[in-house]
């Protein structure tokens, strides 16, 4: 047998060909081999390289997230601009103008004359203003409780899955869509003491001689009846939306525990309606203090000032007596009253309102 010398290299061994099964195992091992993670030294080097980079090179990198935020902000302000412009032109600027004008004596056709706080001193000393505030407060007490209770009861009745229930919901909201001045004229005929439909109906119950709009005691309740009739359906829609947002499983759990319908209403329905109740009370208080068109169409503030609410008195001072500065001071008084009422309601409902029912 021939021996090779020690320094001589052995001939290369020929690679054994792999069969299909061996090739598949080799590919699987390559797929399952984890990637080598970067070493600590390489991470630290990249960190110090980025931190020591020049400001110009750092600024040259694209700030994709900031650019996206700016685009979103531009789009948001673009959509908000028409509303913000209307808010500025038709709400904020008129309020500022009225506040400034309240320190002037202005008759609309003459030049304004600065008089300081004289308009405010006059309104606090005026018995007509005191009477107008009392009339307005009386109307609020007549309107708000009755309208709120009736709207809630109607919402409970309309919160049923019955055929044709949507028609009744629409019919109750129709009076709110009518023009208040037109409805005031119609209700003038209904309240007519001789030929009115209401008195003709009350005769069947033995009630005679109600003068309604001609009586100092009955005129403001009549105006309140018209206001409640016109707005109760609209208020009902808000309560209906609030009722339909309450989860059904709460009532099912209370029913399993043996709760009666009255207990479910006072322990589940009414507390969870607090957000809706807050909105309804605030908007109804504001609309009640701003009552004008129904009084203008039905009573003109009479008889003998029995329906001379504050907003109608402001109208008379500004456009009948041309005391624009004094009317502006009265408007600021009404503005402060509405702000105080809204603040009181917000403080009351702040810890009594639940918005998340999930």
C-alpha positions as CSV (number, residue, x, y, z in Angstrom):
1,X,0.0,0.0,0.0
2,X,1.5,3.4,-1.0
3,X,1.9,5.9,1.8
4,X,1.7,9.6,1.1
5,X,4.4,11.9,2.6
6,X,3.5,13.8,5.7
7,X,3.7,17.2,3.9
8,X,1.4,16.1,1.1
9,X,-2.2,17.2,1.2
10,X,-4.9,14.6,1.0
11,X,-7.2,14.9,-2.0
12,X,-10.4,16.7,-1.3
13,X,-13.3,14.4,-0.3
14,X,-16.1,14.4,-2.7
15,X,-19.4,15.8,-1.2
16,X,-22.0,13.3,-0.7
17,X,-25.2,14.3,-2.6
18,X,-28.1,15.1,-0.3
19,X,-31.5,13.5,-0.8
20,X,-34.7,15.4,-0.7
21,X,-35.4,14.6,3.0
22,X,-32.0,16.0,4.1
23,X,-32.4,19.1,2.0
24,X,-35.8,19.8,3.7
25,X,-34.2,19.4,7.2
26,X,-31.5,21.8,6.2
27,X,-33.9,24.5,5.1
28,X,-36.0,24.1,8.3
29,X,-32.9,24.5,10.4
30,X,-32.0,27.7,8.5
31,X,-35.5,29.1,9.1
32,X,-35.5,28.4,12.8
33,X,-32.1,29.8,13.4
34,X,-32.6,33.1,15.4
35,X,-31.1,36.3,14.1
36,X,-28.1,37.5,16.1
37,X,-29.2,40.5,18.3
38,X,-27.1,43.6,18.1
39,X,-24.4,43.7,20.7
40,X,-24.4,46.3,23.5
41,X,-21.3,47.9,22.1
42,X,-23.0,48.5,18.7
43,X,-26.1,50.0,20.4
44,X,-24.0,52.4,22.5
45,X,-22.0,53.5,19.5
46,X,-25.1,54.2,17.5
47,X,-26.6,56.2,20.5
48,X,-23.5,58.3,20.9
49,X,-23.2,58.9,17.2
50,X,-26.9,60.2,17.1
51,X,-26.5,62.4,20.2
52,X,-23.2,63.9,18.9
53,X,-24.7,64.7,15.5
54,X,-24.8,68.3,14.4
55,X,-28.1,70.3,14.8
56,X,-28.2,70.8,11.1
57,X,-28.1,67.0,10.5
58,X,-30.7,66.4,13.1
59,X,-33.0,69.0,11.7
60,X,-32.6,67.5,8.2
61,X,-34.3,64.3,9.4
62,X,-38.0,64.3,8.5
63,X,-40.3,64.8,11.5
64,X,-43.1,62.6,10.2
65,X,-45.2,62.6,13.4
66,X,-45.0,66.4,13.8
67,X,-46.0,66.9,10.2
68,X,-49.0,64.6,10.6
69,X,-50.1,66.5,13.8
70,X,-49.8,69.8,11.9
71,X,-51.9,68.4,9.0
72,X,-54.5,67.2,11.4
73,X,-54.6,70.5,13.3
74,X,-55.0,72.4,10.0
75,X,-57.8,70.2,8.9
76,X,-59.6,70.5,12.2
77,X,-59.3,74.3,12.3
78,X,-60.5,74.4,8.7
79,X,-63.7,72.6,9.6
80,X,-64.1,74.7,12.8
81,X,-63.5,78.0,11.2
82,X,-67.1,78.7,9.9
83,X,-68.6,77.9,13.3
84,X,-65.9,79.9,15.2
85,X,-66.5,82.8,12.8
86,X,-70.3,82.7,13.4
87,X,-69.7,82.4,17.2
88,X,-67.4,85.5,17.1
89,X,-69.6,87.6,14.8
90,X,-73.1,86.7,16.2
91,X,-72.4,86.0,19.9
92,X,-69.2,87.3,21.3
93,X,-69.0,90.6,19.5
94,X,-72.7,91.5,20.2
95,X,-72.2,90.7,23.9
96,X,-69.2,93.0,24.1
97,X,-71.0,95.7,22.1
98,X,-74.0,95.5,24.5
99,X,-71.8,95.6,27.5
100,X,-70.0,98.7,26.2
101,X,-73.3,100.4,25.2
102,X,-74.8,99.9,28.7
103,X,-72.5,102.7,29.9
104,X,-74.0,105.2,27.3
105,X,-77.2,107.1,26.8
106,X,-78.2,106.4,23.2
107,X,-81.5,107.0,21.5
108,X,-80.7,105.1,18.3
109,X,-80.9,108.2,16.1
110,X,-78.7,110.5,18.3
111,X,-75.0,110.3,19.2
112,X,-74.1,108.0,22.2
113,X,-73.2,109.9,25.4
114,X,-71.2,108.3,28.1
115,X,-73.0,108.3,31.5
116,X,-71.1,105.7,33.4
117,X,-73.2,103.5,35.8
118,X,-76.3,105.6,35.6
119,X,-78.2,103.0,33.6
120,X,-77.4,100.4,36.2
121,X,-78.4,102.7,39.1
122,X,-81.7,103.4,37.3
123,X,-82.6,99.8,36.7
124,X,-81.9,98.8,40.3
125,X,-84.2,101.6,41.5
126,X,-86.9,101.0,39.0
127,X,-90.2,99.4,40.3
128,X,-91.0,98.3,36.7
129,X,-87.8,96.3,36.6
130,X,-88.6,94.7,39.9
131,X,-92.1,93.8,38.7
132,X,-90.7,92.4,35.5
133,X,-88.3,90.2,37.3
134,X,-91.1,88.9,39.5
135,X,-93.3,88.2,36.5
136,X,-90.4,86.4,34.8
137,X,-89.6,84.3,37.9
138,X,-93.3,83.4,38.2
139,X,-93.4,82.3,34.6
140,X,-90.3,80.1,35.1
141,X,-91.9,78.4,38.1
142,X,-95.0,77.7,36.0
143,X,-93.1,76.5,32.9
144,X,-90.1,74.5,34.0
145,X,-91.6,72.0,36.5
146,X,-94.7,71.2,34.4
147,X,-92.8,71.0,31.1
148,X,-90.1,68.8,32.6
149,X,-92.5,66.4,34.3
150,X,-94.8,66.1,31.3
151,X,-91.9,65.6,28.9
152,X,-90.5,62.8,31.1
153,X,-93.9,61.1,31.3
154,X,-94.3,61.3,27.5
155,X,-90.8,59.9,27.0
156,X,-91.6,57.0,29.3
157,X,-94.8,56.3,27.3
158,X,-93.0,56.7,23.9
159,X,-90.1,54.4,24.9
160,X,-92.0,51.3,23.8
161,X,-91.5,49.0,20.9
162,X,-94.9,49.2,19.4
163,X,-96.1,49.4,15.7
164,X,-96.5,53.0,14.6
165,X,-94.9,54.5,17.8
166,X,-92.7,56.7,15.6
167,X,-95.8,58.5,14.2
168,X,-96.8,59.5,17.7
169,X,-93.3,60.7,18.6
170,X,-93.4,62.9,15.5
171,X,-96.8,64.3,16.3
172,X,-95.8,65.4,19.8
173,X,-92.8,67.2,18.3
174,X,-94.8,69.0,15.6
175,X,-95.9,72.0,17.8
176,X,-92.2,72.9,18.4
177,X,-91.7,73.3,14.6
178,X,-94.5,75.8,14.3
179,X,-93.8,79.6,14.4
180,X,-94.5,80.9,17.9
181,X,-96.1,84.1,16.7
182,X,-98.5,82.2,14.5
183,X,-99.4,79.8,17.3
184,X,-99.9,82.7,19.6
185,X,-102.5,84.2,17.3
186,X,-104.2,80.8,17.1
187,X,-104.2,80.5,20.9
188,X,-105.7,83.9,21.1
189,X,-108.8,82.6,19.4
190,X,-108.8,79.5,21.6
191,X,-108.6,81.6,24.8
192,X,-111.4,84.0,23.6
193,X,-113.8,84.4,26.5
194,X,-117.0,84.3,24.3
195,X,-116.2,82.3,21.2
196,X,-113.1,80.4,22.2
197,X,-112.8,76.7,21.9
198,X,-111.4,76.3,25.4
199,X,-114.3,78.0,27.2
200,X,-116.8,76.1,25.1
201,X,-115.2,72.9,26.2
202,X,-115.1,73.9,29.9
203,X,-118.8,74.6,29.9
204,X,-119.4,70.8,29.9
205,X,-117.7,70.7,33.3
206,X,-119.6,73.6,34.7
207,X,-116.8,76.1,34.4
208,X,-118.0,79.5,33.1
209,X,-116.6,83.1,32.7
210,X,-112.9,82.6,32.4
211,X,-111.4,85.6,30.7
212,X,-107.9,84.2,30.4
213,X,-105.8,86.9,28.5
214,X,-107.9,89.8,30.0
215,X,-107.3,88.7,33.6
216,X,-104.2,89.7,35.6
217,X,-104.4,86.3,37.4
218,X,-105.0,84.1,34.3
219,X,-102.9,85.8,31.6
220,X,-99.5,84.5,32.6
221,X,-100.7,80.9,33.2
222,X,-102.3,81.1,29.8
223,X,-99.0,82.1,28.3
224,X,-97.3,79.3,30.2
225,X,-99.9,76.8,28.8
226,X,-99.0,77.8,25.3
227,X,-95.3,77.6,26.0
228,X,-95.6,74.1,27.5
229,X,-97.8,72.9,24.7
230,X,-95.2,74.1,22.1
231,X,-92.1,72.8,23.8
232,X,-93.0,69.6,25.7
233,X,-92.7,67.4,22.6
234,X,-89.2,68.8,21.8
235,X,-88.1,68.2,25.4
236,X,-89.6,64.7,25.3
237,X,-87.2,63.8,22.4
238,X,-84.2,64.5,24.7
239,X,-85.6,62.4,27.5
240,X,-86.4,59.6,25.0
241,X,-82.8,59.6,23.8
242,X,-81.6,59.4,27.4
243,X,-83.9,56.5,28.2
244,X,-82.8,54.6,25.1
245,X,-79.1,55.0,26.2
246,X,-79.6,53.2,29.5
247,X,-78.5,49.5,29.2
248,X,-81.3,47.0,29.5
249,X,-79.3,44.6,31.6
250,X,-79.6,47.0,34.6
251,X,-83.4,46.6,34.6
252,X,-83.0,42.9,34.2
253,X,-80.7,42.6,37.2
254,X,-83.0,44.8,39.2
255,X,-86.0,42.6,38.2
256,X,-84.1,39.5,39.3
257,X,-83.5,41.2,42.7
258,X,-87.2,41.8,43.0
259,X,-87.2,45.6,42.4
260,X,-90.6,47.1,41.6
261,X,-91.1,49.4,38.6
262,X,-91.2,52.4,40.9
263,X,-87.9,51.4,42.5
264,X,-86.3,50.8,39.1
265,X,-87.4,54.3,38.0
266,X,-86.0,56.1,41.1
267,X,-82.9,54.0,41.5
268,X,-81.9,53.4,37.9
269,X,-83.8,55.6,35.4
270,X,-83.8,58.9,37.1
271,X,-80.1,58.8,38.3
272,X,-78.9,57.8,34.8
273,X,-80.9,60.5,33.2
274,X,-79.0,63.2,35.1
275,X,-76.9,64.3,32.0
276,X,-80.1,64.7,30.0
277,X,-81.8,66.4,32.9
278,X,-79.0,68.9,33.2
279,X,-79.1,69.8,29.5
280,X,-82.9,70.1,29.6
281,X,-83.1,72.3,32.6
282,X,-80.3,74.6,31.4
283,X,-81.9,75.1,28.0
284,X,-85.4,75.4,29.4
285,X,-84.3,78.0,32.0
286,X,-82.6,80.1,29.2
287,X,-85.6,79.9,26.9
288,X,-88.0,80.7,29.7
289,X,-86.0,83.8,30.7
290,X,-85.8,84.8,27.1
291,X,-89.6,84.5,26.5
292,X,-90.7,87.2,24.0
293,X,-92.6,86.0,20.9
294,X,-95.6,84.4,22.6
295,X,-96.1,87.5,24.9
296,X,-95.7,89.8,21.9
297,X,-98.4,87.9,19.9
298,X,-100.9,87.3,22.7
299,X,-100.8,90.0,25.4
300,X,-98.2,92.7,24.5
301,X,-97.1,92.6,28.2
302,X,-100.7,93.2,29.6
303,X,-103.0,93.3,31.2
304,X,-101.5,96.0,33.5
305,X,-98.0,94.5,33.2
306,X,-99.1,91.0,34.2
307,X,-97.1,89.4,31.4
308,X,-94.4,92.0,31.1
309,X,-91.5,89.6,31.3
310,X,-88.0,90.9,31.3
311,X,-87.1,90.2,27.7
312,X,-90.3,91.9,26.5
313,X,-89.5,94.9,28.7
314,X,-86.1,95.1,27.1
315,X,-87.7,95.2,23.7
316,X,-90.0,98.0,24.7
317,X,-87.2,100.1,26.1
318,X,-85.0,99.7,23.0
319,X,-87.5,99.9,20.1
320,X,-90.6,101.7,21.5
321,X,-89.0,104.2,23.9
322,X,-85.6,104.3,22.1
323,X,-83.5,103.9,25.3
324,X,-80.9,101.7,23.8
325,X,-78.3,102.2,26.5
326,X,-80.8,101.4,29.3
327,X,-82.0,98.4,27.3
328,X,-78.4,97.2,27.1
329,X,-78.0,97.5,30.8
330,X,-81.2,95.4,31.2
331,X,-79.8,92.9,28.8
332,X,-76.6,92.6,30.9
333,X,-78.8,92.0,33.9
334,X,-80.5,89.2,32.1
335,X,-77.1,87.8,31.0
336,X,-75.8,87.7,34.5
337,X,-79.0,86.0,35.8
338,X,-78.7,83.3,33.1
339,X,-75.0,82.8,33.9
340,X,-75.7,82.4,37.6
341,X,-78.6,79.9,37.0
342,X,-76.4,77.9,34.7
343,X,-73.5,77.9,37.2
344,X,-75.8,76.7,40.0
345,X,-77.2,73.9,37.9
346,X,-73.7,72.9,36.8
347,X,-72.5,72.7,40.4
348,X,-75.5,70.7,41.5
349,X,-75.2,68.1,38.7
350,X,-71.3,68.0,38.8
351,X,-71.1,65.0,41.2
352,X,-74.5,63.6,40.3
353,X,-73.9,62.8,36.6
354,X,-72.7,59.6,35.1
355,X,-71.6,59.7,31.4
356,X,-69.9,56.3,31.1
357,X,-72.3,53.3,31.3
358,X,-69.9,50.7,30.0
